[in-house]
Amino acid sequence: MIFSGHFLIISSAIPVLAFLISGVLSPITKGPEKLFLVMNQV
C-alpha cells in the first residue's frame, strides 16, 4: 500500500516536473529576448 501510494505521487509529479522544465528550457533555446519576455509576464 505504501509503495503504491508513493508510485502514484511520483507518477503524477513527473509530468508536472517535465512541464516546468520544458517551460524553463524552451525560452532559453529560443533566445534571450524570449526569456526576457517570459520573465516580465511572471
CHARMM internal coordinates of N, CA and C (Angstrom, degrees):
IC EDIT
DIST 1 N 1 CA 1.4675
DIST 1 CA 1 C 1.5342
ANGL 1 N 1 CA 1 C 110.45
DIST 1 C 2 N 1.3311
ANGL 1 CA 1 C 2 N 115.78
DIHE 1 N 1 CA 1 C 2 N -43.25
DIST 2 N 2 CA 1.4662
ANGL 1 C 2 N 2 CA 118.98
DIHE 1 CA 1 C 2 N 2 CA -179.25
DIST 2 CA 2 C 1.5231
ANGL 2 N 2 CA 2 C 110.29
DIHE 1 C 2 N 2 CA 2 C -65.06
DIST 2 C 3 N 1.3458
ANGL 2 CA 2 C 3 N 116.07
DIHE 2 N 2 CA 2 C 3 N -41.60
DIST 3 N 3 CA 1.4631
ANGL 2 C 3 N 3 CA 120.14
DIHE 2 CA 2 C 3 N 3 CA -179.12
DIST 3 CA 3 C 1.5211
ANGL 3 N 3 CA 3 C 110.47
DIHE 2 C 3 N 3 CA 3 C -63.68
DIST 3 C 4 N 1.3400
ANGL 3 CA 3 C 4 N 116.76
DIHE 3 N 3 CA 3 C 4 N -43.72
DIST 4 N 4 CA 1.4642
ANGL 3 C 4 N 4 CA 119.71
DIHE 3 CA 3 C 4 N 4 CA -178.91
DIST 4 CA 4 C 1.5272
ANGL 4 N 4 CA 4 C 110.38
DIHE 3 C 4 N 4 CA 4 C -64.64
DIST 4 C 5 N 1.3238
ANGL 4 CA 4 C 5 N 116.88
DIHE 4 N 4 CA 4 C 5 N -34.92
DIST 5 N 5 CA 1.4553
ANGL 4 C 5 N 5 CA 120.40
DIHE 4 CA 4 C 5 N 5 CA 178.40
DIST 5 CA 5 C 1.5141
ANGL 5 N 5 CA 5 C 111.48
DIHE 4 C 5 N 5 CA 5 C -65.50
DIST 5 C 6 N 1.3288
ANGL 5 CA 5 C 6 N 115.67
DIHE 5 N 5 CA 5 C 6 N -45.03
DIST 6 N 6 CA 1.4632
ANGL 5 C 6 N 6 CA 119.56
DIHE 5 CA 5 C 6 N 6 CA 177.96
DIST 6 CA 6 C 1.5235
ANGL 6 N 6 CA 6 C 110.70
DIHE 5 C 6 N 6 CA 6 C -65.74
DIST 6 C 7 N 1.3242
ANGL 6 CA 6 C 7 N 116.13
DIHE 6 N 6 CA 6 C 7 N -36.42
DIST 7 N 7 CA 1.4620
ANGL 6 C 7 N 7 CA 119.52
DIHE 6 CA 6 C 7 N 7 CA -179.89
DIST 7 CA 7 C 1.5239
ANGL 7 N 7 CA 7 C 110.56
DIHE 6 C 7 N 7 CA 7 C -64.53
DIST 7 C 8 N 1.3323
ANGL 7 CA 7 C 8 N 116.89
DIHE 7 N 7 CA 7 C 8 N -39.24
DIST 8 N 8 CA 1.4656
ANGL 7 C 8 N 8 CA 120.26
DIHE 7 CA 7 C 8 N 8 CA 179.11
DIST 8 CA 8 C 1.5255
ANGL 8 N 8 CA 8 C 110.26
DIHE 7 C 8 N 8 CA 8 C -65.80
DIST 8 C 9 N 1.3191
ANGL 8 CA 8 C 9 N 116.20
DIHE 8 N 8 CA 8 C 9 N -41.00
DIST 9 N 9 CA 1.4690
ANGL 8 C 9 N 9 CA 119.80
DIHE 8 CA 8 C 9 N 9 CA 179.76
DIST 9 CA 9 C 1.5235
ANGL 9 N 9 CA 9 C 110.58
DIHE 8 C 9 N 9 CA 9 C -64.82
DIST 9 C 10 N 1.3341
ANGL 9 CA 9 C 10 N 115.98
DIHE 9 N 9 CA 9 C 10 N -45.05
DIST 10 N 10 CA 1.4648
ANGL 9 C 10 N 10 CA 120.35
DIHE 9 CA 9 C 10 N 10 CA -178.86
DIST 10 CA 10 C 1.5243
ANGL 10 N 10 CA 10 C 110.68
DIHE 9 C 10 N 10 CA 10 C -65.92
DIST 10 C 11 N 1.3428
ANGL 10 CA 10 C 11 N 116.15
DIHE 10 N 10 CA 10 C 11 N -44.24
DIST 11 N 11 CA 1.4667
ANGL 10 C 11 N 11 CA 119.85
DIHE 10 CA 10 C 11 N 11 CA -177.25
DIST 11 CA 11 C 1.5240
ANGL 11 N 11 CA 11 C 110.92
DIHE 10 C 11 N 11 CA 11 C -66.90
DIST 11 C 12 N 1.3258
ANGL 11 CA 11 C 12 N 117.48
DIHE 11 N 11 CA 11 C 12 N -27.11
DIST 12 N 12 CA 1.4611
ANGL 11 C 12 N 12 CA 120.02
DIHE 11 CA 11 C 12 N 12 CA 178.37
DIST 12 CA 12 C 1.5230
ANGL 12 N 12 CA 12 C 111.12
DIHE 11 C 12 N 12 CA 12 C -85.00
DIST 12 C 13 N 1.3311
ANGL 12 CA 12 C 13 N 117.15
DIHE 12 N 12 CA 12 C 13 N -23.38
DIST 13 N 13 CA 1.4618
ANGL 12 C 13 N 13 CA 120.76
DIHE 12 CA 12 C 13 N 13 CA -177.72
DIST 13 CA 13 C 1.5233
ANGL 13 N 13 CA 13 C 111.78
DIHE 12 C 13 N 13 CA 13 C -84.18
DIST 13 C 14 N 1.3381
ANGL 13 CA 13 C 14 N 116.97
DIHE 13 N 13 CA 13 C 14 N -29.07
DIST 14 N 14 CA 1.4668
ANGL 13 C 14 N 14 CA 120.40
DIHE 13 CA 13 C 14 N 14 CA -177.16
DIST 14 CA 14 C 1.5354
ANGL 14 N 14 CA 14 C 112.15
DIHE 13 C 14 N 14 CA 14 C -60.18
DIST 14 C 15 N 1.3449
ANGL 14 CA 14 C 15 N 120.48
DIHE 14 N 14 CA 14 C 15 N -47.21
DIST 15 N 15 CA 1.4727
ANGL 14 C 15 N 15 CA 119.65
DIHE 14 CA 14 C 15 N 15 CA 178.29
DIST 15 CA 15 C 1.5250
ANGL 15 N 15 CA 15 C 112.07
DIHE 14 C 15 N 15 CA 15 C -62.46
DIST 15 C 16 N 1.3253
ANGL 15 CA 15 C 16 N 117.16
DIHE 15 N 15 CA 15 C 16 N -35.16
DIST 16 N 16 CA 1.4693
ANGL 15 C 16 N 16 CA 120.23
DIHE 15 CA 15 C 16 N 16 CA 178.81
DIST 16 CA 16 C 1.5231
ANGL 16 N 16 CA 16 C 110.27
DIHE 15 C 16 N 16 CA 16 C -66.24
DIST 16 C 17 N 1.3214
ANGL 16 CA 16 C 17 N 116.02
DIHE 16 N 16 CA 16 C 17 N -44.35
DIST 17 N 17 CA 1.4679
ANGL 16 C 17 N 17 CA 119.86
DIHE 16 CA 16 C 17 N 17 CA 178.36
DIST 17 CA 17 C 1.5213
ANGL 17 N 17 CA 17 C 110.88
DIHE 16 C 17 N 17 CA 17 C -63.81
DIST 17 C 18 N 1.3347
ANGL 17 CA 17 C 18 N 116.25
DIHE 17 N 17 CA 17 C 18 N -40.86
DIST 18 N 18 CA 1.4603
ANGL 17 C 18 N 18 CA 120.23
DIHE 17 CA 17 C 18 N 18 CA 179.53
DIST 18 CA 18 C 1.5247
ANGL 18 N 18 CA 18 C 110.25
DIHE 17 C 18 N 18 CA 18 C -63.47
DIST 18 C 19 N 1.3469
ANGL 18 CA 18 C 19 N 116.42
DIHE 18 N 18 CA 18 C 19 N -38.96
DIST 19 N 19 CA 1.4623
ANGL 18 C 19 N 19 CA 120.69
DIHE 18 CA 18 C 19 N 19 CA 179.19
DIST 19 CA 19 C 1.5289
ANGL 19 N 19 CA 19 C 110.80
DIHE 18 C 19 N 19 CA 19 C -65.72
DIST 19 C 20 N 1.3186
ANGL 19 CA 19 C 20 N 116.10
DIHE 19 N 19 CA 19 C 20 N -42.92
DIST 20 N 20 CA 1.4636
ANGL 19 C 20 N 20 CA 119.70
DIHE 19 CA 19 C 20 N 20 CA 179.61
DIST 20 CA 20 C 1.5201
ANGL 20 N 20 CA 20 C 111.35
DIHE 19 C 20 N 20 CA 20 C -65.65
DIST 20 C 21 N 1.3446
ANGL 20 CA 20 C 21 N 115.83
DIHE 20 N 20 CA 20 C 21 N -42.71
DIST 21 N 21 CA 1.4646
ANGL 20 C 21 N 21 CA 119.97
DIHE 20 CA 20 C 21 N 21 CA -179.46
DIST 21 CA 21 C 1.5252
ANGL 21 N 21 CA 21 C 110.47
DIHE 20 C 21 N 21 CA 21 C -64.15
DIST 21 C 22 N 1.3328
ANGL 21 CA 21 C 22 N 116.84
DIHE 21 N 21 CA 21 C 22 N -43.62
DIST 22 N 22 CA 1.4662
ANGL 21 C 22 N 22 CA 120.10
DIHE 21 CA 21 C 22 N 22 CA 179.75
DIST 22 CA 22 C 1.5238
ANGL 22 N 22 CA 22 C 110.27
DIHE 21 C 22 N 22 CA 22 C -65.98
DIST 22 C 23 N 1.3284
ANGL 22 CA 22 C 23 N 116.71
DIHE 22 N 22 CA 22 C 23 N -35.15
DIST 23 N 23 CA 1.4571
ANGL 22 C 23 N 23 CA 120.60
DIHE 22 CA 22 C 23 N 23 CA 178.37
DIST 23 CA 23 C 1.5163
ANGL 23 N 23 CA 23 C 111.82
DIHE 22 C 23 N 23 CA 23 C -66.56
DIST 23 C 24 N 1.3291
ANGL 23 CA 23 C 24 N 116.37
DIHE 23 N 23 CA 23 C 24 N -30.21
DIST 24 N 24 CA 1.4671
ANGL 23 C 24 N 24 CA 120.31
DIHE 23 CA 23 C 24 N 24 CA 179.02
DIST 24 CA 24 C 1.5228
ANGL 24 N 24 CA 24 C 110.68
DIHE 23 C 24 N 24 CA 24 C -82.01
DIST 24 C 25 N 1.3310
ANGL 24 CA 24 C 25 N 116.61
DIHE 24 N 24 CA 24 C 25 N -39.84
DIST 25 N 25 CA 1.4620
ANGL 24 C 25 N 25 CA 120.41
DIHE 24 CA 24 C 25 N 25 CA -174.00
DIST 25 CA 25 C 1.5266
ANGL 25 N 25 CA 25 C 112.42
DIHE 24 C 25 N 25 CA 25 C -78.10
DIST 25 C 26 N 1.3343
ANGL 25 CA 25 C 26 N 117.64
DIHE 25 N 25 CA 25 C 26 N -35.32
DIST 26 N 26 CA 1.4633
ANGL 25 C 26 N 26 CA 119.14
DIHE 25 CA 25 C 26 N 26 CA -174.59
DIST 26 CA 26 C 1.5354
ANGL 26 N 26 CA 26 C 112.97
DIHE 25 C 26 N 26 CA 26 C -61.87
DIST 26 C 27 N 1.3311
ANGL 26 CA 26 C 27 N 120.79
DIHE 26 N 26 CA 26 C 27 N -41.59
DIST 27 N 27 CA 1.4719
ANGL 26 C 27 N 27 CA 119.14
DIHE 26 CA 26 C 27 N 27 CA 176.91
DIST 27 CA 27 C 1.5272
ANGL 27 N 27 CA 27 C 111.76
DIHE 26 C 27 N 27 CA 27 C -65.93
DIST 27 C 28 N 1.3214
ANGL 27 CA 27 C 28 N 117.61
DIHE 27 N 27 CA 27 C 28 N -32.79
DIST 28 N 28 CA 1.4645
ANGL 27 C 28 N 28 CA 120.47
DIHE 27 CA 27 C 28 N 28 CA -179.11
DIST 28 CA 28 C 1.5237
ANGL 28 N 28 CA 28 C 110.23
DIHE 27 C 28 N 28 CA 28 C -67.82
DIST 28 C 29 N 1.3420
ANGL 28 CA 28 C 29 N 116.25
DIHE 28 N 28 CA 28 C 29 N -40.61
DIST 29 N 29 CA 1.4580
ANGL 28 C 29 N 29 CA 119.45
DIHE 28 CA 28 C 29 N 29 CA -178.68
DIST 29 CA 29 C 1.5256
ANGL 29 N 29 CA 29 C 111.05
DIHE 28 C 29 N 29 CA 29 C -72.32
DIST 29 C 30 N 1.3386
ANGL 29 CA 29 C 30 N 117.07
DIHE 29 N 29 CA 29 C 30 N -26.43
DIST 30 N 30 CA 1.4660
ANGL 29 C 30 N 30 CA 120.07
DIHE 29 CA 29 C 30 N 30 CA 179.71
DIST 30 CA 30 C 1.5233
ANGL 30 N 30 CA 30 C 111.13
DIHE 29 C 30 N 30 CA 30 C -78.40
DIST 30 C 31 N 1.3212
ANGL 30 CA 30 C 31 N 116.75
DIHE 30 N 30 CA 30 C 31 N -29.75
DIST 31 N 31 CA 1.4542
ANGL 30 C 31 N 31 CA 118.92
DIHE 30 CA 30 C 31 N 31 CA 177.93
DIST 31 CA 31 C 1.5146
ANGL 31 N 31 CA 31 C 111.68
DIHE 30 C 31 N 31 CA 31 C 140.84
DIST 31 C 32 N 1.3307
ANGL 31 CA 31 C 32 N 116.95
DIHE 31 N 31 CA 31 C 32 N 160.82
DIST 32 N 32 CA 1.4694
ANGL 31 C 32 N 32 CA 121.76
DIHE 31 CA 31 C 32 N 32 CA -177.82
DIST 32 CA 32 C 1.5266
ANGL 32 N 32 CA 32 C 112.51
DIHE 31 C 32 N 32 CA 32 C -61.80
DIST 32 C 33 N 1.3357
ANGL 32 CA 32 C 33 N 117.53
DIHE 32 N 32 CA 32 C 33 N -34.94
DIST 33 N 33 CA 1.4606
ANGL 32 C 33 N 33 CA 119.65
DIHE 32 CA 32 C 33 N 33 CA -177.64
DIST 33 CA 33 C 1.5252
ANGL 33 N 33 CA 33 C 111.01
DIHE 32 C 33 N 33 CA 33 C -65.52
DIST 33 C 34 N 1.3434
ANGL 33 CA 33 C 34 N 116.94
DIHE 33 N 33 CA 33 C 34 N -35.96
DIST 34 N 34 CA 1.4615
ANGL 33 C 34 N 34 CA 120.19
DIHE 33 CA 33 C 34 N 34 CA 176.96
DIST 34 CA 34 C 1.5270
ANGL 34 N 34 CA 34 C 109.88
DIHE 33 C 34 N 34 CA 34 C -66.25
DIST 34 C 35 N 1.3135
ANGL 34 CA 34 C 35 N 116.54
DIHE 34 N 34 CA 34 C 35 N -42.36
DIST 35 N 35 CA 1.4586
ANGL 34 C 35 N 35 CA 120.88
DIHE 34 CA 34 C 35 N 35 CA 179.14
DIST 35 CA 35 C 1.5255
ANGL 35 N 35 CA 35 C 110.39
DIHE 34 C 35 N 35 CA 35 C -63.12
DIST 35 C 36 N 1.3268
ANGL 35 CA 35 C 36 N 116.71
DIHE 35 N 35 CA 35 C 36 N -37.88
DIST 36 N 36 CA 1.4592
ANGL 35 C 36 N 36 CA 121.19
DIHE 35 CA 35 C 36 N 36 CA 179.71
DIST 36 CA 36 C 1.5252
ANGL 36 N 36 CA 36 C 110.69
DIHE 35 C 36 N 36 CA 36 C -64.64
DIST 36 C 37 N 1.3476
ANGL 36 CA 36 C 37 N 116.54
DIHE 36 N 36 CA 36 C 37 N -40.90
DIST 37 N 37 CA 1.4603
ANGL 36 C 37 N 37 CA 120.53
DIHE 36 CA 36 C 37 N 37 CA 178.58
DIST 37 CA 37 C 1.5183
ANGL 37 N 37 CA 37 C 110.80
DIHE 36 C 37 N 37 CA 37 C -65.53
DIST 37 C 38 N 1.3179
ANGL 37 CA 37 C 38 N 116.71
DIHE 37 N 37 CA 37 C 38 N -41.73
DIST 38 N 38 CA 1.4622
ANGL 37 C 38 N 38 CA 120.36
DIHE 37 CA 37 C 38 N 38 CA 179.86
DIST 38 CA 38 C 1.5237
ANGL 38 N 38 CA 38 C 110.67
DIHE 37 C 38 N 38 CA 38 C -64.09
DIST 38 C 39 N 1.3241
ANGL 38 CA 38 C 39 N 117.51
DIHE 38 N 38 CA 38 C 39 N -40.86
DIST 39 N 39 CA 1.4596
ANGL 38 C 39 N 39 CA 121.21
DIHE 38 CA 38 C 39 N 39 CA -179.11
DIST 39 CA 39 C 1.5250
ANGL 39 N 39 CA 39 C 110.64
DIHE 38 C 39 N 39 CA 39 C -66.02
DIST 39 C 40 N 1.3246
ANGL 39 CA 39 C 40 N 117.98
DIHE 39 N 39 CA 39 C 40 N -32.51
DIST 40 N 40 CA 1.4562
ANGL 39 C 40 N 40 CA 121.03
DIHE 39 CA 39 C 40 N 40 CA 178.70
DIST 40 CA 40 C 1.5203
ANGL 40 N 40 CA 40 C 111.64
DIHE 39 C 40 N 40 CA 40 C -71.97
DIST 40 C 41 N 1.3443
ANGL 40 CA 40 C 41 N 116.92
DIHE 40 N 40 CA 40 C 41 N -29.55
DIST 41 N 41 CA 1.4584
ANGL 40 C 41 N 41 CA 120.36
DIHE 40 CA 40 C 41 N 41 CA -178.93
DIST 41 CA 41 C 1.5228
ANGL 41 N 41 CA 41 C 111.81
DIHE 40 C 41 N 41 CA 41 C -73.14
DIST 41 C 42 N 1.3282
ANGL 41 CA 41 C 42 N 116.68
DIHE 41 N 41 CA 41 C 42 N -27.33
DIST 42 N 42 CA 1.4692
ANGL 41 C 42 N 42 CA 119.91
DIHE 41 CA 41 C 42 N 42 CA -177.06
DIST 42 CA 42 C 1.5271
ANGL 42 N 42 CA 42 C 110.49
DIHE 41 C 42 N 42 CA 42 C -68.74
END
COOR INIT
IC SEED 1 N 1 CA 1 C
IC BUILD
